[in-house]
Amino acid sequence: MGCPGSRRSSLQPRPGQDQLPILKRDTAGDASESALLKCIELSCGSVKQIREKNKKVAEIPFNSTNKYQLSVHETEDPNDNRYLLVMKGAPERILDRCTTIIIQGKEQPMDEEMKESFQNAYMELGGLGERVLGFCHLLMPEDQYPKGFAFDCDDVNFTTESLCFVGLMSMIDPPRAAVPDAVGKCRSAGIKVIMVTGDHPITAKAIAKGVGIISEGNETVEDIASRLNIPVSQVNPR
């Protein structure tokens, strides 16, 4: 999964650091992208070389509505003219777009039991405060997307469904050490602390509990919805 992840990552390493150990290098991008790039560099080799061999021809950047990032690449196989679509993002969004899965190097149909297993896995990881990303790809049919096809990422003219699920990756982006003490002082002064995040609610809840924003015994709207067996939208926020 790591090598496809190098194509999906939009982050760039800063120049002039080739002699430094990978984990010591600075990167231009957010913490998740930095962790992803360094992990791939350690497991698969030079991300720069992988990108050079798999030229990017189109990209839909991540946004808070789609919750995924997508890019289309030429492949390094000179005998294969198919384009490779790769996608990373919120696990639930990725799983919803997949109909097959790679198991022991072979692509096979993905059933609801498999999807449920992965949903349970990322909920468990999120509950530990880890940020989880899902990954998938698709070798695009050459008869529909011949070499030189003009991919339009504004008015999307190519498929983003029926993809092949590759797997999950999780990482920890810990809060700064001073945060719990700062939260405690704010609460002692009568200040209500609110955390705004793009993380999955399960991950956000774990982090908020860890820094003292949510006290033990208090419920989030997701907790209340689960207890009452109703949709989150029906929970009274008061």
C-alpha positions in Angstrom: 0.0 0.0 0.0 2.9 2.4 0.7 4.1 2.9 -2.8 0.6 3.8 -4.1 0.4 6.2 -1.1 3.4 8.1 -2.5 1.4 9.0 -5.5 -1.5 10.1 -3.4 0.5 12.3 -1.1 0.5 15.9 -2.3 3.2 17.0 0.2 6.7 18.0 -1.0 10.0 17.4 0.8 12.0 20.6 1.2 15.1 20.7 -1.1 18.7 20.4 0.1 18.1 17.7 2.7 19.1 14.5 0.9 21.9 13.8 3.3 19.7 14.0 6.4 18.0 10.9 7.8 14.5 10.6 6.5 12.9 11.2 9.9 14.9 14.4 10.4 13.9 16.1 7.1 11.6 19.0 7.0 8.6 18.9 4.7 6.2 21.5 3.3 2.7 20.4 4.2 0.5 19.2 7.1 1.4 16.7 9.8 -0.5 13.8 8.3 1.0 14.3 4.9 4.5 14.5 6.5 4.0 11.3 8.4 2.7 9.5 5.3 5.6 10.7 3.1 8.3 9.6 5.7 6.6 6.2 6.2 6.6 5.6 2.4 10.2 6.8 2.0 11.3 4.3 4.7 9.3 1.3 3.3 9.4 1.8 -0.5 12.4 4.0 -1.2 12.6 7.4 -2.9 9.2 9.1 -3.2 10.8 11.4 -5.8 11.7 8.5 -8.0 8.3 6.9 -7.7 6.6 10.1 -8.7 9.0 10.6 -11.7 8.1 7.1 -12.9 4.4 7.7 -12.5 3.6 11.1 -14.0 0.6 12.9 -12.5 -1.9 14.1 -15.2 -4.8 15.2 -13.1 -5.7 15.9 -9.4 -8.7 16.8 -7.3 -7.3 18.3 -4.0 -8.7 17.4 -0.6 -11.6 19.5 0.6 -13.9 19.3 3.6 -16.9 18.4 1.5 -15.5 15.4 -0.4 -13.1 14.4 2.4 -10.7 12.8 -0.1 -7.8 13.6 -2.4 -7.6 12.0 -5.9 -5.0 11.9 -8.6 -4.6 10.2 -12.0 -1.2 9.0 -13.1 0.6 7.4 -16.1 2.1 4.1 -14.9 5.8 3.1 -15.1 5.0 0.0 -17.2 5.9 1.0 -20.8 3.7 -1.8 -22.1 0.6 -0.6 -20.2 -1.1 2.5 -21.5 -3.8 2.5 -18.8 -4.1 5.4 -16.4 -4.0 4.7 -12.6 -6.5 6.6 -10.4 -5.4 6.7 -6.8 -7.4 8.1 -3.8 -6.9 8.7 -0.1 -9.3 10.2 2.5 -11.7 9.6 5.3 -12.1 5.8 5.6 -15.9 5.8 5.4 -15.8 7.9 2.1 -13.2 5.5 0.6 -15.1 2.4 1.6 -18.3 3.7 0.1 -16.6 4.0 -3.3 -15.0 0.5 -3.4 -16.4 -2.7 -4.8 -13.2 -4.8 -4.8 -10.3 -5.3 -2.4 -6.7 -6.5 -2.7 -6.0 -9.6 -0.6 -2.6 -11.3 -0.9 -1.9 -9.4 -4.1 -5.2 -10.5 -5.8 -8.2 -8.3 -6.5 -11.5 -9.9 -5.4 -15.1 -8.7 -4.7 -15.6 -6.7 -1.4 -18.6 -7.8 0.5 -20.5 -6.1 3.4 -18.8 -8.2 6.0 -15.4 -7.0 4.9 -16.6 -3.4 4.9 -18.0 -3.8 8.4 -14.6 -5.3 9.6 -12.7 -2.3 8.3 -15.3 0.1 9.8 -14.8 -1.5 13.1 -11.0 -1.3 12.7 -11.0 2.4 12.0 -13.5 3.1 14.7 -11.2 1.3 17.2 -8.1 3.2 16.0 -10.0 6.5 16.1 -11.1 5.7 19.6 -7.4 5.6 20.6 -7.0 9.1 19.2 -5.3 8.0 16.0 -6.0 9.7 12.6 -7.0 7.1 10.1 -6.8 7.3 6.3 -8.3 4.9 3.7 -6.7 4.2 0.4 -8.0 2.8 -2.9 -7.1 2.8 -6.6 -8.3 1.8 -10.1 -6.5 0.9 -13.3 -8.8 2.8 -15.7 -10.1 0.9 -18.8 -8.0 1.9 -21.9 -11.1 1.8 -24.2 -12.8 4.5 -22.1 -9.7 6.5 -21.1 -7.2 6.2 -24.0 -3.7 7.7 -23.8 -4.0 11.5 -24.1 -7.5 11.6 -22.5 -8.3 15.1 -21.3 -9.2 14.6 -17.6 -11.4 17.5 -16.3 -11.2 17.8 -12.6 -13.7 20.7 -12.4 -16.5 19.1 -14.4 -15.4 15.6 -13.6 -15.5 13.4 -16.7 -14.1 10.2 -15.3 -15.3 7.6 -12.8 -14.7 7.9 -9.1 -16.7 4.8 -8.2 -16.2 1.0 -8.3 -12.7 1.4 -7.0 -10.4 -1.2 -5.4 -9.8 -0.9 -1.6 -6.1 -1.1 -0.7 -6.1 -0.6 3.0 -5.9 1.8 6.0 -3.1 3.7 7.6 -3.3 5.3 11.0 -1.0 7.9 12.7 -0.9 9.9 15.9 -0.8 13.7 15.9 -0.5 14.3 19.6 -1.6 17.6 21.1 1.2 19.8 22.5 2.3 18.9 26.1 1.1 22.2 27.5 -2.5 21.8 26.2 -4.0 19.9 29.2 -2.7 22.4 31.7 -4.0 25.3 29.6 -7.4 23.7 29.3 -7.5 23.2 33.0 -6.7 26.9 33.7 -9.3 28.1 31.3 -12.0 25.9 32.9 -10.9 27.1 36.4 -11.4 30.6 35.2 -14.9 29.8 33.9 -13.9 29.8 30.2 -15.7 27.3 28.0 -13.2 25.5 25.8 -14.3 24.4 22.4 -12.2 22.2 20.0 -12.7 22.8 16.2 -11.3 20.0 14.1 -11.6 18.2 10.8 -10.9 14.8 12.4 -13.4 12.0 12.6 -15.7 12.5 15.6 -14.4 9.4 17.3 -10.8 10.6 17.0 -11.8 14.1 18.1 -13.6 12.7 21.2 -10.5 10.7 22.2 -8.2 13.7 21.9 -10.7 16.0 23.7 -10.9 13.5 26.6 -7.1 13.3 26.7 -6.6 17.0 27.1 -9.5 17.5 29.5 -12.0 19.3 27.2 -14.5 16.4 27.8 -14.6 15.3 31.4 -15.2 11.7 32.4 -18.9 10.9 32.5 -19.8 13.6 30.0 -21.4 12.6 26.7 -20.9 13.8 23.2 -23.8 14.1 20.7 -22.5 10.8 19.2 -22.6 9.1 22.6 -26.2 10.3 23.1 -27.3 9.2 19.6 -25.8 5.8 20.2 -27.4 5.5 23.6 -30.9 6.5 22.3 -30.4 4.6 19.0 -31.2 7.7 16.9 -29.4 9.6 14.2 -27.0 12.3 15.4 -29.1 15.0 13.6 -32.0 14.2 15.9 -30.0 14.9 19.1 -30.8 18.1 20.9 -27.4 19.9 21.2 -28.6 21.5 24.4 
